[in-house]
Amino acid sequence: MKRILSISLLLAVTVLFVGCGATAQKQQQQPQTVQMIRTVTPERAAGQTDVLELATEALPVVRVGFIGLGMRGPGAVYRMMNIPGVEIVALCDVEQDRVKKVNDRLEKEGRPRAKEFYGDTAVWRQLSALPELDLIYIATPWNTHAMMGVQGMKDGKHVAIEVPAAMNMDEIWDLINTSEQTRKHCMQLENCVYDFFELTSLNMAQQGLFGEVLYGEGAYIHNLEPFWKDYWHDWRLEYNINNFGDLYPTHGLGPVAQAMNIHRGDKMNYLTSTQTKTVAIPEFIKRTQGRDVSKDFRNGDHTVTIIKTEKGKVINIQHNVADPRPYDRMFQLTGTKGFANKYPVEGWALTADSFDANAKVDHEKLDGHSFVNKEMFDKLMKEYRHPIVNDQLLETAKKVGGHGGMDFIMDYRMIYCLQNGLPLDMDVYDLAEWCALIPLTGISIENGSAPVEIPDFTRGGWDKLGKLEFATKK
C-alpha cells in the first residue's frame, strides 16, 4: 500500500546473557522490543479545511439516486419511500430486471417511475452526472464504494455509502480529501449505531451513568455459510479468499467509537491484530464448489484486534464469518461506574453512585455485580431513550423495519439533517477510522501482529469537539 511506511521491526531480539560464576550459570533475558509500523498522513492541500460539523445548504426536498439494487439497495429505496420530502429520481444496477422490479414497486406505491440505468459496470457514471440529484445512495460490492463516492462528490452530490465504504488507505484519503475539497457530505451507512440498545447506552454514557468509559468491545460474528450464494458473482467470498485482517469492522467499532468520543476528544493511536488459521470457509468451498482454495485462502476464521487510544482506553474488535456461532456484535462498554452488554443478553450493571442522590431508584439493588432487573431495565430504556428517537419515529421505524428499525432511523436521520442544513450524525472521519481497520489489521497480521499506527484522519482536529452530538433544528 502506497501510503503505508513500514519501519523495520525489531522482532525476536531477545538477547540471552550467560554468565559463569562460582556456583552456577545464570541467564538473564532482555525484554523483546517491537517498533511500531508508522503510517503516512498526507498534508492537506492549501486552502483545504476539515469538515468537522459540516453544515450545508438546507434541502427541503432531497432528490436521491440509488446505485446497486441487489441485497441492500431495494430495502433502502423502500425505506426512503416512507420519509417525507424525498424524491426517488434514479435507479441503477448492472442487471435490468433489478431496476425494473424496484421501479414497478415505486409505481405500485403511487410514485413516479424513476430514471433507469443498467447494462454494464460503468453505467453508474451516467446517474452520478445527473444535475437533478442531491444525494447518491451506494449499495454495491465493496471494491466499488470509494470510487463511486469520490465521483459522486466531484459531480456535486452528497454521498451515502454502504459499509465498508473504503477498503484501503488510498481510498480512505481520497474520500476525505474529496469531501473537504467539495464541501459535500460523505456518510458511511453504518446502521448498528442506531440500534435501540446502542442508542440508549450512548445516551447513558453521555449522561455519566457508566462513569468514565475505559474499555469497549465490538464484533461482527455472523456465520455467512447460508448466504454466500446470495452475493453477486461470489464477490464477498472471493474477497475473503484474497485478503486477511478484519474485513468488516464497522458494525462492531462504530457504536463503541461513538461512546468513546473518537475524534471528538479522543483518538485511536494504534492497533495490533491476530487471526486463527483458516479452516471453515475452504472446507465449505470444497464441499459446495469442488474447489480447493486451502493453500490460497488468506483470511483466518477468527480475527481479534486490540486498539489503544490517546487517552489510555482500549477497544477489542473481532471478526468471524466462518464458524457456526450465534450472531453476535459483542457490544460492550466498561466504565468506572457501570457496564453495558448487548449479546447474548441485553443488560446494564450499575453502581449506586451512577445516579444522582435524588434519583428515584432502588440503590440497594445497584451493586455493579449483576445486571439490573427487568423492571429497572425497562425503566432505563424509557428514561434514557436517545433524544433523536421520539414516539412517532420509534413507531414508524418498527413498522417500516430494516434490521428491526435501525436502518430506517439511519436513513431518516440523514434526510432530516440534509433537509435542515445540519451536520450529519456521522462524518467522513468516522468512515475513515472505522474502515481503516481493514488495511491496518492486515498489515499487523502480515508482520507478526506488530503494532500499527492509526492516522489522525482529522489532521489535528481530533480534540476540537468535546463529544458526539446529534444535531436537531432549533
Secondary structure by P-SEA (a helix, b strand, c coil): cccccccccccccbbbbbbbcccbbbbbbccbbbbcbbbbbcccccccccccccccccccbbbbbbccccccaaaaaaaaaacccccccccccccaaaaaaaaaaaaaacccccccccccccaaaaaaacccccbbbbbccccaaaaaaaaaaaabbbbbbcccccccaaaaaaaaaaaaaacbbbbccccccccaaaaaaaaaaaacccccccbbbbbbcccccccccccccaaaaaaaacccccccccccaaaaaaaaccccccccccccccccccccaaaaaaaccccccccccccccbbbbbbbcccbbbbbbbbbcccccccccbbbbbcccbbbbcccccbbbbcccccccccccccccccccccccaaaaaaaaaaaccccccaaaaaaaaaacccccaaaaaaaaaaaaaaacccccccaaaaaaaaccaaaaaaaaaacccbbbbcccccccccccccccccccc
